[in-house]
Amino acid sequence: RFRLPEQLTAEDADRDVVVHCSGGPAGCATALSLAGDEAAVVEASWFGDKQVSLPLGEAFHSRRLKLVSSQVGQLPVERRPRWTYARRIQVALRLAADPL
């Protein structure tokens, strides 16, 4: 479920996968804190050439978290025939309009 920071509760923690897309280091730190043991945080933000500090020393290693990058500009070659630019935009707009 999508959540704004002010909507987060204790029930939002201990997730298997957390997708971060706020574009800010504080949001990524929050995503790491919501991930459960051995979970993955998918970093979907674009930071450009900014340096970003993250809390990778605290519980990051002991909880065996994975930080996975997401690159949305190109698709893997094997998916390109099925996922045209028009199809990707259509799905993105439909998902963005979904109130969850």
C-alpha positions as CSV (number, residue, x, y, z in Angstrom):
1,R,0.0,0.0,0.0
2,F,1.1,3.5,-0.7
3,R,1.6,5.7,2.4
4,L,2.6,9.2,2.9
5,P,5.1,9.7,5.8
6,E,2.4,11.2,8.0
7,Q,0.1,8.2,7.4
8,L,2.6,5.6,8.6
9,T,1.7,3.5,11.6
10,A,3.3,0.6,13.5
11,E,1.3,-1.7,11.2
12,D,3.3,-0.5,8.2
13,A,6.6,-2.0,9.6
14,D,8.1,-5.4,9.1
15,R,7.5,-5.6,5.4
16,D,9.1,-8.1,3.0
17,V,9.5,-5.4,0.3
18,V,9.4,-1.7,0.6
19,V,9.4,0.6,-2.5
20,H,10.9,4.1,-1.9
21,C,10.1,6.8,-4.4
22,S,10.1,10.1,-2.5
23,G,13.4,11.3,-4.0
24,G,14.8,12.2,-0.5
25,P,17.3,10.6,1.7
26,A,14.9,10.8,4.7
27,G,12.3,8.8,2.8
28,C,14.9,6.1,2.0
29,A,15.9,5.9,5.7
30,T,12.2,5.5,6.5
31,A,11.9,2.7,3.9
32,L,14.8,0.9,5.5
33,S,13.2,1.2,8.9
34,L,10.0,-0.3,7.6
35,A,11.7,-3.3,6.1
36,G,11.6,-6.5,8.1
37,D,14.5,-8.9,8.6
38,E,16.0,-10.1,5.3
39,A,13.7,-7.8,3.4
40,A,14.4,-5.7,0.2
41,V,14.1,-2.0,-0.2
42,V,13.6,-1.0,-3.8
43,E,15.0,2.4,-4.5
44,A,12.9,3.9,-7.3
45,S,13.9,7.6,-6.7
46,W,16.3,9.5,-8.9
47,F,18.9,11.4,-7.0
48,G,20.8,12.6,-10.1
49,D,24.3,13.6,-9.1
50,K,23.4,14.3,-5.4
51,Q,25.4,12.5,-2.6
52,V,23.0,10.7,-0.3
53,S,23.6,9.6,3.3
54,L,21.8,6.5,4.5
55,P,21.8,4.7,7.8
56,L,23.6,1.6,6.5
57,G,25.5,1.0,9.8
58,E,22.8,0.7,12.3
59,A,20.6,-2.4,11.9
60,F,21.2,-2.6,8.1
61,H,23.7,-5.5,8.3
62,S,22.3,-7.4,11.3
63,R,18.8,-7.5,9.7
64,R,20.4,-8.5,6.4
65,L,18.5,-5.9,4.4
66,K,18.9,-5.6,0.6
67,L,18.9,-2.3,-1.1
68,V,17.9,-2.8,-4.8
69,S,18.1,-0.1,-7.5
70,S,15.3,0.4,-9.9
71,Q,16.0,1.9,-13.3
72,V,12.8,2.8,-15.2
73,G,14.3,4.5,-18.3
74,Q,14.8,1.2,-20.1
75,L,13.5,-2.3,-19.9
76,P,15.4,-5.6,-20.2
77,V,15.6,-6.6,-23.9
78,E,13.4,-9.6,-23.4
79,R,10.5,-7.5,-22.1
80,R,10.6,-4.7,-24.7
81,P,8.3,-6.3,-27.3
82,R,5.5,-6.6,-24.8
83,W,6.0,-3.5,-22.8
84,T,6.0,-0.6,-25.3
85,Y,6.3,3.0,-24.1
86,A,2.5,3.5,-24.6
87,R,1.7,0.4,-22.5
88,R,4.0,1.5,-19.7
89,I,2.5,5.0,-19.6
90,Q,-1.1,3.5,-19.7
91,V,-0.3,1.2,-16.7
92,A,1.5,4.0,-14.8
93,L,-1.4,6.4,-15.2
94,R,-3.9,3.7,-14.2
95,L,-1.9,2.9,-11.1
96,A,-1.4,6.5,-10.2
97,A,-5.2,7.0,-10.3
98,D,-5.8,4.0,-8.1
99,P,-6.7,5.2,-4.6
100,L,-5.5,1.9,-3.1
